[in-house]
Amino acid sequence: MTTPYRGRFAPSPTGPLHAGSLVAALASWLDARAHGGEWLVRIEDVDTPRCVPGTDATILEQLAACGLVPDEPPQWQSRRGALYEAALDRLIADGHAYPCACSRKDIEDALAAQGRPRVRGREAAYPGTCRQGLHGRAARAWRLRVPDGIVHWTDRRLGPQQQDVALDVGDFVLRRADGLWAYQLAVVVDDAEQGITHVVRGEDLADNTPRQIVLQRALGLPTPTYLHTPLVLAADGEKLSKQNGAQALDVSHPLVELNAAAALLGLPTRAGTVAQVLTAWTSLWPFLQSRP
């Protein structure tokens, strides 16, 4: 028996939706509709210092203007801390998580001492300093004890993928030194609790997938099927983002914005009402037959 399809769009309210985020929203909505499934929206506001008050409401309004309305009431990560606490407690009890006393400088110094200088633009791989205990230092964060071995998975667009998480990332953070929950733990717990079977998101998040698979396995949770969409690029060739001047969607002309997003997904330009255009694209969705 096939598990009913449940997908989601999970924006962070650090600013309004822009052209790049609409591609992921549209793709996740179309994939759910093309497979006769349900589509949810989750506001990923776990990193509260970066969130802009009121932006969550703006995002929901933008989605609605584009005809992208979730099948269930939206969820907010900031209201789900008890779920994350229970997951961390389970990981600790099972020996999968341990306290860490390291600052960023401690990590960089340890890597340098091992002859592993930090690569610009990449997060430094944790050297395992606190794996065997804190040696009298005060705990700052909690980390996952990542097992050795290469993680393999297949992306519906990118094809076969693999990563040695232990080597390339190391034991990653579950709860930060400032007490906030790390993205990896929150998204894994949320996807499982909400019954998400398919994750459709931007290609910039593809390298998060192996870490999330490792964490899913540690918690005994199912692994969704993944599809990572093409990125909208800024003039400098970097991913379009709020940090490099991405403009908010102009929802006074939703079809203009939707057609631009659809073009990046390989869908033809359409005219008509928003509902008519979305229906037409659903029938043409290029990944309709790629569900494993």
C-alpha positions in Angstrom: 0.0 0.0 0.0 1.4 3.4 -1.0 1.7 6.0 1.7 -0.4 9.1 0.8 1.7 12.0 -0.5 2.3 14.9 1.9 4.6 17.7 0.9 5.5 21.0 2.4 7.0 24.5 1.8 9.0 25.7 4.7 10.2 29.4 4.4 12.1 31.3 7.0 10.5 34.6 7.9 13.7 36.6 7.5 12.1 38.6 4.8 9.3 38.4 2.2 9.3 35.8 -0.5 11.3 36.6 -3.6 11.7 35.1 -7.1 14.0 32.3 -5.8 11.7 31.2 -2.9 8.7 31.3 -5.2 10.3 28.6 -7.4 10.6 26.3 -4.5 7.0 27.1 -3.3 5.5 26.5 -6.7 7.5 23.3 -7.3 6.4 21.8 -4.0 2.8 22.8 -4.6 2.7 21.4 -8.1 4.4 18.2 -7.1 1.8 17.6 -4.4 -1.1 18.4 -6.7 0.3 16.3 -9.5 0.5 13.3 -7.2 -3.0 13.9 -5.7 -1.4 14.7 -2.4 -1.6 17.3 0.4 0.6 20.5 0.7 1.5 22.1 4.0 3.3 25.3 5.0 5.6 25.4 7.9 7.2 28.7 9.1 10.8 27.9 10.0 11.3 30.6 12.6 13.5 28.6 15.0 16.4 31.0 14.4 14.6 33.8 16.1 17.3 36.5 16.0 17.2 36.4 12.2 13.4 36.6 11.9 11.7 39.8 11.1 8.4 40.4 13.0 5.4 40.3 10.7 7.2 38.6 7.8 5.4 35.3 8.4 2.0 37.0 7.7 3.5 38.6 4.6 4.7 35.3 3.3 1.3 33.7 3.8 -0.3 36.6 2.0 2.1 36.3 -0.9 1.5 32.6 -1.2 -2.3 33.1 -1.2 -2.0 35.8 -3.9 -0.2 33.2 -6.1 -2.9 30.6 -5.4 -0.7 28.5 -3.2 -2.9 27.8 -0.1 -2.0 25.0 2.3 -4.4 22.2 3.0 -3.9 22.5 6.7 -3.3 25.5 9.0 0.4 26.6 8.9 2.7 25.5 11.7 5.4 27.6 13.4 8.7 26.0 14.6 8.9 28.5 17.4 5.8 26.8 19.0 7.2 23.3 18.7 10.1 23.3 21.2 8.7 20.5 23.3 9.0 18.2 20.3 12.6 19.1 19.7 13.4 18.7 23.4 11.9 15.2 23.4 14.0 14.2 20.3 17.2 15.5 21.9 16.4 13.6 25.2 16.0 10.4 23.1 19.3 10.9 21.3 21.1 11.5 24.6 19.5 8.4 26.2 20.5 6.3 23.1 24.1 7.6 23.2 23.7 9.5 19.9 24.2 13.0 21.3 26.8 14.6 23.6 27.6 18.0 25.1 30.2 20.2 23.5 32.2 23.0 25.1 33.9 24.3 21.9 33.6 27.8 20.5 34.1 28.6 16.8 37.7 29.6 17.6 38.3 26.4 19.5 37.2 24.5 16.4 39.3 26.5 14.0 42.4 26.2 16.3 41.9 22.4 16.6 41.5 22.0 12.8 44.6 24.1 12.2 46.6 21.9 14.7 45.5 18.9 12.7 46.6 20.5 9.4 43.0 20.9 8.2 42.6 24.6 7.6 39.1 26.0 7.1 37.9 26.2 3.5 36.5 29.6 2.7 32.7 29.5 2.1 32.3 26.2 3.9 31.4 25.4 7.4 34.4 23.9 9.3 34.1 20.1 9.9 33.9 19.5 13.7 37.2 17.7 14.8 35.5 15.7 17.5 37.2 17.5 20.4 34.4 16.8 23.0 33.5 13.3 21.8 35.3 11.7 24.8 34.1 14.3 27.4 34.4 17.9 28.4 37.5 17.6 30.6 36.2 20.1 33.1 34.9 22.7 30.6 31.3 23.9 30.6 28.9 22.6 28.0 27.8 25.1 25.3 26.0 23.0 22.7 24.8 19.5 21.9 26.1 17.5 19.0 25.1 14.4 17.1 27.6 11.6 17.2 27.8 10.9 13.4 28.7 7.3 12.5 31.4 6.5 10.0 30.4 5.6 6.4 29.1 7.2 3.3 25.4 8.2 3.1 23.8 7.4 -0.3 20.5 8.8 -1.6 18.8 9.6 -4.9 17.5 13.0 -5.7 14.6 13.0 -8.2 16.2 15.7 -10.3 19.9 15.5 -9.4 20.2 11.7 -9.5 22.4 9.6 -7.2 24.1 11.5 -4.4 26.5 10.6 -1.6 28.5 12.2 1.2 30.8 11.0 4.0 29.1 13.1 6.7 31.6 12.1 9.4 34.5 13.3 7.3 33.0 16.3 5.5 30.8 17.7 8.3 31.7 15.9 11.5 29.4 15.8 14.6 27.0 18.6 13.9 25.0 20.8 16.3 21.6 19.9 17.5 21.1 22.6 20.1 23.2 25.8 19.8 25.3 27.5 22.4 22.7 30.3 22.6 20.0 27.7 23.5 18.3 27.8 20.1 17.4 24.6 18.3 19.5 23.9 15.2 17.9 23.7 11.8 18.8 20.1 11.2 17.1 18.7 14.3 14.0 20.9 13.9 13.4 20.1 10.3 13.8 16.3 10.8 11.5 16.3 13.8 8.9 18.4 12.0 8.9 16.4 8.8 8.4 13.2 10.7 5.7 14.6 13.0 3.8 16.1 10.1 4.0 12.9 8.1 6.0 14.5 5.2 6.7 11.9 2.5 8.2 14.2 -0.1 10.5 17.2 0.3 10.8 19.6 -2.6 13.1 22.6 -2.0 15.9 24.6 -3.5 19.2 23.0 -4.7 21.1 25.1 -2.2 19.7 22.9 0.6 20.8 19.6 -1.1 23.9 19.3 1.1 21.7 19.3 4.2 20.1 16.0 3.0 22.8 13.6 4.2 22.9 15.2 7.6 19.2 14.9 7.9 19.2 11.2 6.8 21.8 10.5 9.5 19.6 12.1 12.1 16.5 10.3 10.8 18.3 7.0 11.2 19.4 7.9 14.7 15.8 8.7 15.7 14.3 5.8 13.9 12.3 8.1 11.6 11.4 7.5 7.9 13.4 9.3 5.2 11.3 11.4 2.7 11.9 11.4 -1.0 13.8 14.5 -2.1 13.7 16.8 -5.1 15.9 19.8 -5.2 14.9 22.5 -7.7 17.0 24.9 -9.8 18.2 28.1 -8.3 17.4 31.7 -9.4 20.8 33.4 -9.7 21.6 37.1 -9.1 23.5 39.3 -11.5 26.8 38.2 -9.8 26.0 34.5 -10.5 25.4 33.8 -6.9 22.1 32.4 -5.6 19.4 35.1 -5.4 18.8 35.8 -1.8 17.7 38.5 0.6 21.4 39.1 1.4 22.3 40.1 -2.2 19.3 42.4 -2.8 16.5 40.1 -3.9 13.3 42.1 -4.3 10.1 41.0 -2.7 7.5 39.4 -5.0 5.2 41.8 -6.7 1.9 40.0 -5.9 -0.1 42.8 -7.5 0.9 40.9 -10.7 1.0 37.2 -9.5 0.9 35.7 -13.0 4.1 37.5 -14.0 5.9 36.1 -11.0 4.4 32.7 -11.4 5.3 32.5 -15.1 8.9 33.4 -14.3 9.1 30.7 -11.7 7.5 28.2 -13.9 10.0 28.9 -16.7 12.9 27.8 -14.5 11.0 24.6 -13.8 10.7 23.9 -17.5 7.0 24.8 -17.8 5.5 26.9 -20.5 4.2 30.4 -20.1 0.4 30.5 -19.6 -2.3 33.1 -19.6 -5.6 33.1 -17.7 -6.6 33.2 -14.1 -4.1 32.0 -11.4 -6.3 29.0 -10.8 -6.4 28.1 -14.5 -2.7 28.5 -14.9 -1.9 26.3 -11.9 -4.2 23.6 -13.2 -2.5 23.6 -16.6 0.9 23.3 -15.1 -0.1 20.5 -12.8 -1.0 18.4 -15.8 2.4 19.2 -17.3 4.5 18.7 -14.2 7.8 17.2 -15.5 8.4 15.1 -12.3 5.0 13.4 -12.3 6.4 10.0 -13.2 9.5 10.2 -11.0 7.9 9.3 -7.7 9.9 6.2 -6.4 
